């Protein structure tokens, strides 16, 4: 069983749409959680950390549900520039486990 | 400021050869991580350094892989007797290690290794 599981997509959405991704993790003792964005043939870049209380950064909202062991990312008012792969990341005592990523295509 | 840098950006080698991949972390970052990313997959953890010592090398796939960080800054990932299955992008990341719960990593651009 993988430590972090994500739907690979792709999610094909029109500009302006709202889209949500989920990810599940296997270790209930995991300590911290993140969403990274990765563009084609580029390195992953931190999008946002995910806190138990939920957090928002502009059009992006992240939620953590420890009881169900899943993390979500909501993107509102999608832009063409949001097209990328979104990686869910879980920190287990200094080992970072990455999901395989969810691909988002935002179309005009 | 300067981010994480990795050299070379691309490396093509023949099966059986030895390769070294270099990572320069962000200045002042005490933690350094190596990952391997294959096409369509997320980065896979290889090894983590805290300072000069390898705090966790459980992700290294076998004894052909070895990494060092002798002065607590630059790190080198060494692969002996390369195999075609070693072809991947090797990513390095560094972090400040202020707290285990808020620690975030910053990635270098990666080295694309191709074993022919």
Contacts between the chains, C-beta under 8 A, distances in Angstrom:
chain1	res1	chain2	res2	distance
A	4	B	42	7.6
A	8	B	40	7.7
A	31	B	100	5.9
A	31	B	101	5.2
A	32	B	100	7.4
A	32	B	101	4.8
A	32	B	102	6.8
A	32	B	103	7.1
A	34	B	104	6.6
A	42	B	109	7.3
A	43	B	91	6.1
A	43	B	107	4.0
A	43	B	108	6.2
A	43	B	109	5.3
A	43	B	110	5.6
A	44	B	43	6.7
A	44	B	91	7.6
A	44	B	107	5.3
A	45	B	107	7.1
A	46	B	104	5.5
A	46	B	105	7.4
A	46	B	106	7.2
A	49	B	102	7.2
A	49	B	104	6.6
A	87	B	42	5.3
A	87	B	43	7.8
A	91	B	100	7.2
A	91	B	101	7.7
A	91	B	103	7.0
A	93	B	100	7.0
A	94	B	31	7.6
A	94	B	48	5.8
A	94	B	50	7.8
A	94	B	55	6.7
A	94	B	56	6.5
A	94	B	100	6.3
A	94	B	103	7.7
A	95	B	45	5.5
A	95	B	48	6.8
A	95	B	56	6.1
A	95	B	58	7.7
A	95	B	59	7.6
A	96	B	33	6.9
A	96	B	45	6.2
A	96	B	105	6.6
A	97	B	45	6.9
A	98	B	35	7.7
A	98	B	42	3.3
A	98	B	43	4.8
A	98	B	44	7.4
A	99	B	42	5.3
A	100	B	40	6.9
A	100	B	41	5.3
A	100	B	42	4.9
A	101	B	41	7.9
A	101	B	42	5.5
